Amino acid sequence: MADKVDVSRIRDDLVRAVKQGDENRARILVFQLGTGPKQIRAVLEAMLEDSDSLVRQAAAFGLGALGGAASAKRLEQQLALEEARGDYDGDAVIADIVRALSHIEEAGARKSLVRRLERLATRKMERSDAYEMAYALWRKRHPDLLPAVRQSLETLSLPAPHGLHGLLLLLEKTPEELNAWAQDPAVPMNYKTEVLAVLQEEVPDALISVLPAFISMAEPLSEETLSQDRHSADYCECLLRLLLMDRERLLSALPEHARSVLRSVARRLISATFPNPSTSAAVILEAIGRPEDAAFLEAHCPEYPTLAKVFLEAAQTLRNLH
């Protein structure tokens, strides 16, 4: 077993990795805290009692990575404690606990999330809370969630649409129904954006086939529309970010026509948002564009150096296609 000095060092490294968002390194460090789950859990549970919220956030991540019914139970206990704090630090830890519970396989973790949703629905839920819960519950998707999500939407007063509306649609509809819904022009664009936002958390294999339907809805959007209609621009931006979340898997699965439409949409979005053009669109063009798109990217390159680098690297990649 690692001695006390090693555990202290590893703990500090874990806190740093979680703060920096380096989940791969953080996950490795969790399993260096002891020689077995019991010892690791003891260290993580002790970290939950720390006054520093960053340490508690790292502990929540660690228990989520460790998994198991015991971890889920301890995280739910800590969730109640953090809710009682009612401060900014507590809210930050809550977000990590909710995310950790979404990664634990046991049914108890799903029930903990449902109880959190039910408590939120009786209070003044913020939009950030709605998205936080939508992402977590989508990862724990199960038919048992439908009654709780429906009831929460009926109870809370948060203006529609938001992430829980997107979650409910994804839970209710079969892939075939979702495909038809996505192509229905009568459905407001901002409702479709909420579905795409939830899918950014995870696109299951069964729903990859519906992505062309969402892409087709962006095809008629002109440059003028994208520059003047915020909902349309948000829809396209959300669609592109979704496809880039797992680009190799999702872009490679698109049929040729959908890829062609996506290329046109990316070009129009860049033109519509210039001189602060969409970097997501630039990266999409880098992945599926043609050599002639290189000059387009250079002509629409933003002034800010960090953003300009994205455009110039994408242009160079396309030039290399020759």
C-alpha positions in Angstrom: 0.0 0.0 0.0 1.2 3.5 -0.7 2.6 5.2 2.4 1.0 8.4 3.9 3.4 10.7 2.0 2.5 9.0 -1.3 -1.2 9.2 -0.6 -1.0 12.9 0.2 0.9 13.6 -3.0 -1.5 11.5 -5.1 -4.4 13.2 -3.5 -3.0 16.6 -4.4 -2.3 15.5 -7.9 -5.9 14.2 -8.2 -7.3 17.6 -7.1 -5.1 19.3 -9.6 -6.1 17.0 -12.4 -9.8 17.4 -11.7 -9.5 21.2 -11.5 -7.7 21.2 -14.9 -10.3 18.9 -16.5 -7.8 16.1 -17.2 -10.2 13.2 -16.6 -7.9 10.5 -18.0 -5.1 11.4 -15.6 -7.5 11.9 -12.7 -9.0 8.4 -13.3 -5.5 6.9 -13.2 -4.7 8.7 -9.9 -7.9 7.5 -8.2 -6.7 3.9 -8.5 -3.3 4.8 -7.0 -4.8 5.9 -3.7 -4.8 2.4 -2.3 -4.3 -1.3 -3.1 -8.1 -2.0 -3.3 -11.5 -0.4 -3.5 -12.0 -0.4 0.3 -8.8 1.6 0.9 -9.4 3.9 -2.1 -13.0 4.6 -0.9 -11.7 5.4 2.6 -9.4 8.1 1.2 -12.0 9.6 -1.0 -14.6 9.7 1.7 -12.2 11.5 4.0 -11.6 14.0 1.2 -15.4 14.7 1.1 -15.1 16.1 4.6 -12.5 18.7 3.6 -13.4 22.4 3.8 -11.9 23.0 0.4 -14.5 22.6 -2.3 -11.9 21.6 -4.9 -10.9 18.6 -2.7 -14.6 17.6 -2.3 -15.1 17.9 -6.1 -12.1 15.6 -6.7 -13.5 13.2 -4.2 -16.8 13.1 -6.0 -15.1 12.4 -9.3 -13.1 9.7 -7.6 -16.1 7.9 -6.2 -17.8 8.1 -9.6 -14.8 6.5 -11.2 -14.6 3.8 -8.4 -18.3 3.1 -8.8 -20.4 0.6 -6.8 -23.4 0.8 -4.6 -21.4 2.1 -1.6 -20.0 5.0 -3.7 -23.5 5.9 -4.9 -24.9 5.9 -1.4 -22.1 8.1 0.0 -22.4 10.5 -2.9 -26.2 10.9 -2.3 -25.4 11.6 1.4 -22.9 14.3 0.3 -25.4 15.7 -2.1 -27.8 16.5 0.7 -24.9 18.2 2.7 -23.9 20.3 -0.3 -27.5 21.3 -1.0 -27.8 22.5 2.7 -24.8 24.7 2.3 -26.6 26.9 -0.2 -23.5 28.6 -1.4 -21.3 28.8 -4.6 -18.8 26.2 -3.4 -21.6 23.8 -2.6 -23.1 24.3 -6.0 -19.8 23.5 -7.7 -19.5 20.2 -5.7 -23.1 19.3 -6.5 -22.4 19.5 -10.2 -19.5 17.0 -9.8 -21.6 14.7 -7.6 -24.4 14.7 -10.2 -22.0 13.9 -12.9 -20.3 11.2 -10.8 -23.7 9.5 -10.2 -24.4 9.5 -13.9 -21.3 7.3 -14.4 -22.2 4.8 -11.8 -24.0 1.7 -13.2 -26.0 0.7 -10.2 -29.8 1.4 -10.2 -29.3 3.2 -6.9 -27.4 6.0 -8.7 -30.3 6.6 -11.0 -32.7 6.8 -8.1 -30.4 9.3 -6.4 -30.6 11.5 -9.5 -34.4 11.2 -9.7 -34.7 12.3 -6.0 -32.4 15.3 -6.8 -34.6 16.2 -9.8 -37.8 16.0 -7.7 -36.3 18.3 -5.0 -35.3 20.8 -7.6 -38.7 20.8 -9.2 -40.3 22.0 -6.0 -37.9 24.9 -5.8 -36.8 27.7 -8.2 -34.8 25.6 -10.6 -32.1 27.5 -12.6 -31.5 26.7 -16.3 -28.1 25.4 -15.4 -29.7 22.9 -13.0 -32.0 21.8 -15.8 -29.2 21.1 -18.2 -27.1 19.5 -15.4 -29.9 17.0 -14.6 -30.7 16.4 -18.3 -27.2 15.4 -19.1 -26.9 13.2 -16.1 -30.2 11.5 -16.5 -29.6 10.9 -20.3 -26.5 8.9 -19.3 -28.8 6.9 -17.0 -31.6 6.7 -19.5 -34.2 4.1 -18.6 -38.0 3.9 -19.1 -38.4 4.3 -15.3 -37.3 7.9 -15.7 -40.2 9.0 -17.8 -42.8 9.6 -15.0 -40.3 11.6 -12.9 -39.2 13.8 -15.8 -42.8 14.5 -16.9 -43.9 15.4 -13.4 -40.9 17.7 -12.9 -41.7 19.5 -16.1 -45.3 20.0 -15.0 -44.2 21.3 -11.6 -41.3 23.7 -12.4 -41.9 27.2 -13.7 -38.7 27.5 -15.8 -39.5 29.0 -19.3 -39.5 26.4 -22.1 -37.6 25.0 -23.8 -34.6 23.8 -21.9 -32.6 20.6 -21.4 -35.3 18.7 -19.6 -37.6 19.1 -22.6 -34.9 17.7 -24.8 -34.4 14.8 -22.4 -38.1 14.0 -22.3 -38.3 13.8 -26.1 -35.3 11.5 -26.3 -36.8 9.2 -23.7 -40.2 9.1 -25.2 -39.4 8.7 -28.9 -38.2 5.7 -30.9 -35.4 6.4 -33.4 -38.0 6.3 -36.2 -40.3 8.8 -34.3 -37.3 11.1 -33.6 -36.3 11.0 -37.2 -39.8 12.2 -38.3 -39.9 14.8 -35.5 -36.6 16.2 -36.5 -37.8 16.8 -40.1 -41.2 18.2 -39.1 -41.1 21.9 -40.1 -43.9 22.7 -37.6 -41.6 21.9 -34.6 -39.8 25.1 -33.4 -36.1 25.2 -34.1 -35.2 25.9 -30.5 -36.9 22.7 -29.3 -34.7 20.7 -31.7 -31.7 22.6 -30.4 -32.5 21.3 -26.9 -32.5 17.7 -28.2 -29.1 18.2 -29.8 -27.8 19.8 -26.6 -28.7 16.7 -24.6 -27.2 14.4 -27.3 -23.9 16.2 -26.9 -23.5 14.3 -23.6 -23.7 11.0 -25.5 -25.0 9.7 -28.8 -25.9 6.0 -28.6 -25.4 3.9 -31.6 -29.2 3.6 -32.1 -29.5 7.3 -32.7 -26.6 7.8 -35.1 -29.1 7.1 -38.0 -31.2 10.2 -37.0 -28.4 12.7 -37.4 -28.9 13.2 -41.2 -32.5 14.3 -40.3 -31.2 17.0 -38.1 -28.6 18.0 -40.7 -31.3 18.3 -43.4 -33.2 20.8 -41.3 -30.2 23.2 -41.6 -30.0 22.9 -45.4 -32.6 25.6 -46.2 -31.1 28.1 -43.8 -29.5 30.9 -45.8 -26.6 33.1 -44.8 -29.0 36.0 -44.2 -31.2 33.9 -41.9 -28.2 32.7 -39.9 -27.0 36.2 -39.4 -30.4 37.6 -38.3 -32.1 34.7 -36.6 -30.5 33.6 -33.3 -32.4 30.4 -33.0 -31.3 29.2 -36.4 -27.6 30.1 -35.8 -27.8 28.4 -32.3 -29.3 25.3 -33.9 -26.4 25.0 -36.5 -23.7 25.7 -33.9 -25.2 23.1 -31.5 -25.4 20.6 -34.4 -21.7 21.1 -35.3 -20.5 20.9 -31.7 -22.5 17.6 -31.3 -20.8 16.1 -34.4 -17.4 17.2 -33.1 -17.9 15.6 -29.7 -17.0 12.2 -31.3 -16.0 13.3 -34.8 -14.4 10.1 -36.1 -17.4 7.9 -35.1 -20.2 10.4 -36.0 -18.8 12.0 -39.2 -17.7 8.7 -40.7 -21.2 7.4 -40.3 -22.9 10.1 -42.3 -24.0 9.4 -45.8 -22.4 11.4 -48.6 -25.4 13.7 -49.1 -25.5 14.6 -45.4 -21.7 15.4 -45.5 -22.3 17.6 -48.5 -25.1 19.5 -46.8 -23.0 19.8 -43.6 -20.1 21.3 -45.6 -22.5 23.9 -47.1 -24.0 24.7 -43.7 -20.5 25.2 -42.2 -19.5 27.6 -44.9 -22.7 29.7 -44.5 -22.4 29.8 -40.8 -18.8 31.1 -41.1 -19.9 33.8 -43.5 -22.9 34.7 -41.3 -20.8 35.1 -38.2 -17.8 36.8 -39.7 -15.7 38.8 -38.4 -16.1 36.5 -35.4 -16.7 33.3 -37.3 -17.7 29.9 -35.9 -14.6 27.8 -35.0 -16.8 24.7 -34.9 -17.7 25.3 -38.5 -14.0 25.7 -39.4 -13.1 22.3 -37.7 -16.0 20.7 -39.6 -14.6 21.9 -42.9 -11.2 20.6 -41.9 -12.7 17.2 -41.4 -15.1 16.9 -44.4 -14.2 19.9 -46.6 -12.5 20.1 -50.0 -9.2 21.7 -51.0 -11.0 24.7 -52.4 -12.3 25.5 -48.9 -8.8 26.4 -47.8 -9.0 29.8 -49.5 -12.4 30.4 -48.0 -11.1 29.7 -44.5 -8.2 32.0 -45.0 -10.5 34.8 -46.3 -12.7 34.5 -43.2 -9.9 34.0 -40.7 -10.6 35.9 -37.4 -8.1 38.5 -36.0 -7.8 36.9 -32.6 -4.6 34.7 -32.7 -6.0 31.7 -30.9 -9.1 31.5 -33.2 -7.0 32.4 -36.3 -4.8 29.3 -35.6 -7.9 27.0 -35.8 -8.8 28.5 -39.3 -5.2 28.5 -40.6 -4.5 24.9 -39.5 -7.8 23.8 -41.1 -6.9 25.5 -44.3 -3.4 23.9 -44.4 -5.0 20.5 -43.8 -7.3 21.0 -46.8 -4.4 22.2 -49.0 -2.6 19.0 -48.1 -5.4 17.0 -49.7 -3.8 17.7 -53.0 
